[in-house]
Amino acid sequence: MMTIELKVPDIGGHENVDIIAVEIKVGDTVELEQTLITLETDKATMDVPATHAGVIKEVKVKVGDKISEGGVIALVEAAGASETKQPESPKPVEIKQETPAPQAASFSGSADAEYDVVVLGGGPGGYSAAFAAADEGLKVAIVEQYSTLGGVCLNVGCIPSKALLHNAAVIDEVKHLAANGIKYPEPEIDIDQLRGYKEKVIGKLTGGLAGMAKARKVDLIQGFGKFVGANHIEVALTESTQYEHASETGAKKTVQFKNAIIAVGSRVVNLPFIPKDPRIVDSTGALELRTQNGKLPEKMLVIGGGIIGLEMGTVYSTLGARLDVVEMMDGLMQGADRDLVKVWEKMNAHRFDNIMTNTKTVAVEAKEDGIYVTFEGEKAPKEPQKYDLVLVAAGRAPNGKLCGAENAGVAVTERGFIEVDKQQRTNVPHIYAIGDVVGQPMLAHKAVHEGHVAAENCAGHKAYFDARVIPGVAYTDPEVAWVGVTEEIAKRDGIKITKSVFPWAASGRAIANGRDEGFTKLIFDAETGRIIGGGIVGTHAGDMIGEICLAIEMGCDAEDIGKTIHPHPTLGESIGMAAEVALGVCTDLPPQRKKK
């Protein structure tokens, strides 16, 4: 074994080139040609590959540094001379392209309007990108097929579901107050009025977005937009009275752009064996709170044990439905650590008749008296089960194949994803993509940040999407929130960690609230002591996870967090106390051995 310097080879005479990504860390095993760092010149980005295989002993650079030919990137303990290779110049590329790029279509027509930036899609990522570009002084248009901005999230997703979850949480909380001597009669639920409240919330937000678009002079073009060339989009104009119900008017409009941002989002995955029936709904249908003979369903099946299905199941359960859930994986709410999910499962056991994990749905039949569903797997009932309502929440598929991106020369994978670099550029330098269509996680808060990056680059700045972590939240009751490295990820990837847990049974605020079932967990890198992950289960977990995100982004250790004064009594101080547990100095728990 010998230690060798990994250096930058000939990069075409460029000097003091920006390092925009470092793909290695100490302890990594690298192979020949594996990317070490990514550089950016004024013309392209380029990957610098490893010239020797072995274990990284020291990394000499960081994002934001400048480097030239011969600059040392890292020290590697090489596996042997036979595994060395003479340096080759890195090939400039706009993106790490895995999908073959199609030939752009030739457009010879005329344009009805010209813009600096056209954003295809008006969801959270799309309108954020458009508004950010307009704030940079650019002429901007949004092409959106429906009459309101906000996309799935605002119109038929995140926002309306939270409106219903808020009401469900209040109903459940009132029931708990009986143990404190405060009793209320059973609630009288007016479904039409509840539905109206949800629509009022949506209307307030969509109206606000329309106003902000007007204030920024962003043009809104309602229609189905498809690329017809590398600098043109043809829009089949539409009209709609309800979100997700748009019809073409027959008129068309062609817009020319200097830059385009693809923000076309994703759609519900439709299972081929499921028939069409008003009693079988996706998340949009579930939000409509449909009734049968004036009544909400009494027995409901949720196909898919992810966040969307469990949130909507919570609403229907509080409104009176008994629930079954079927999930092909070995547990619900995949992505979160099992200790977090177990707290939720214990608190919500009363809602479910059957939780069928390691089980799949194999047949669905619509009959007059109900929907009959057949299962197969570890926890499958022997006979078909009858339901009043079936919610299909089996995931979402990207819309990359639906916008004619290939006509612009943009590469789209078979699954419909569009590959981008850290500046959100596709393989066509003046066309960007953001949000669900560029890959997991399919979350609105990721799309918004990507939209800002794309807009800044359209304006000539050098911006990068370099977030270390993206949080996930299930807005169930209790809420489950997590970010960064989980215990499951650490075990899978061989990451050495330490963890600290503060139980809410020792939180004055949680006890006073009558909700002390939760806990806060912090995960630290065993070698550096820096926080790399965390999770919270309990009321308002989603409101608090942001502090852990910030701590990870800032490279904090337990002392940084523990010595930050948190207000008392709050649920948020459980984060500081979990850090004190890591240090062995938490005075709100039985005595620990102080850690040096």
C-alpha positions, 0 to 999 in steps of 0.5 A: 500500500502507498499513499498517492496524490490525486491531482487535476489533469490537463483541463484545457488551459483553464486556471482557477476553476470553480469546484461546484461539487465534491463527491468523495469523503475520507474513508470512501473506497474509490475506483478508477474513473470514479468522479472525485470533483466537478468543476465549472468553467464559463462554458461547461461543467466537467467531472474529474475522475480518479486516476488511482483506486483505493481508500481516500485518506484525506480530502484537500478541497471543498465546494467553492474552492478554485483549482488549476491543473496539477492541484491536489484533490485528495490523498488515496491509499492505493491498492497497488501499482497495477490499479494506476492509470495515466491521467486523462483530461476530463471531458466537459459536459453540461450534465452527467448524461445517462439517457441518449439525447434526442435530436431537437425538432426544427421549428420554422413557424412564427411566434406569437410572443417572446420571453426571456423565460418560459416556465412550463407548469405553475406548481410550487416549483414553477411559480416560484421559479417564474416569480424569482426570474421576474424579480431579476428583471426578466420577461417571464411567462407561465404556461399552466393548463388549469385556471389557477396556479399552485399545482397539485400541492395547493389545489388538490394535495398538500394544502387542502389535505392539511385543512382537513387534517386540522379539523380532524385533529381538533375533533380528536383533541376534544375527545381527549379533553374528557379525561381532563374534566372538559366534556363536549357532545359528539360533533355534528359534521356538515360535510358540505360546510367542511368541504366549503372551508377547504375550498375557501383555503384553496381560493385564498392562496390561489387568489394570492398567487394570481395577484403576485403574478400580476404585480410582477408582470408575469404572463399566465398562458392557460393551456397544454404546453409542448415543445416544438423546437429548442426555443419554442413551445406551442400551447393548446389553449384551455379553459377549466372550471375545476382543477384537473378538469381542463378542455381545449378551446381549439385555439393555439399560441406559440411562444419563443423563449431564451430560457425554459424551465420544465416544471411539469410535475407528476401524476398519480400512478394508475394500477391497471387492474383497478376498474373505474368507479366513483367509489375508487378514488385517488388522493384528489377524489378523496379530498372531495369528501364524496358521500353515498346516500348522504353518508361518508363511507363506513369501511375504507381501504387505503392501497399504499402505506405511504404518507398520502394514504395515511394522512387521508385515512386519518381524516376519514377515520376521524369522520367515522370510517374504519380503515384497512391499509395494504402495503407491499413493503414490510412496514408503513411510512417507508423512509422514516426509522421504525422507532418513529413509526411505532409510536404513530402505529400505537397511537393510531391502532384504534383506527384500523381493522387490518394493517396488511404489510408484505401484502399486495392487491391482486384483484378489485371488483366493483359490485352494487353493494361495494368494492370487493378486493382480493389480496395476496401475501403475508397478511392477506385475508383468505376471502375478498374484502368489501369496502365502501371506498377504496383510496389508491395511493400507490405513488406518483409518476413523473410527467417528463414524457408528456411535454414534448421535451424530446422535441427540444433535444432534452433527454428524458428517461423511459420512466419520464424523469429528466436528468439535470446537473447541480444548476438544474440544467438539462443536457440542453444548456438553456433549458432547465428542469425542476421538481418531481420531474427531476427525481425523488424526493417528490416534495414541494419544498425541494421544487421551490428551492430548485426553481430559485436555482434555475431562475438565478441561472437564467438571469446569468448568475451561478447558482447551485442546488447543493442542499445537504438534506431534504426533510420529510414529514407525515402530517398524521397525528402524531406527526412524524418528521425526519431528515438526513441520515436515518439509523436504517441508512447508517446500517445499510451504508456502514456509517458509524453513528452515535444517537441520542434520544430525549423522550417527551415523557420528560417534556413539561410542555408535552405533559401539559398538552397531554401528548407525551407519547413522542420523542426527539432523536439526533444522529451524529457522525461517530468520527466527527461528532457532527449532526448528520440526521434526526427524527421527531415523532409527536405533535408539531414535529413538522414545525420543529424539524427545520432546526435539525435541518439547519444544524446539519447544514451548518455542521453543528455538533451536540455542544452547538445545539445543546448550548443554544438556549431554547425557550421553556416550556416548549416542544422545541426545547426537546431538540436541545435536550436531545443534544444534552443527552448526547453530551451526558449533561441532560438534567431533565433525565436521570443522571448520566455519565458525562461524555468527554 
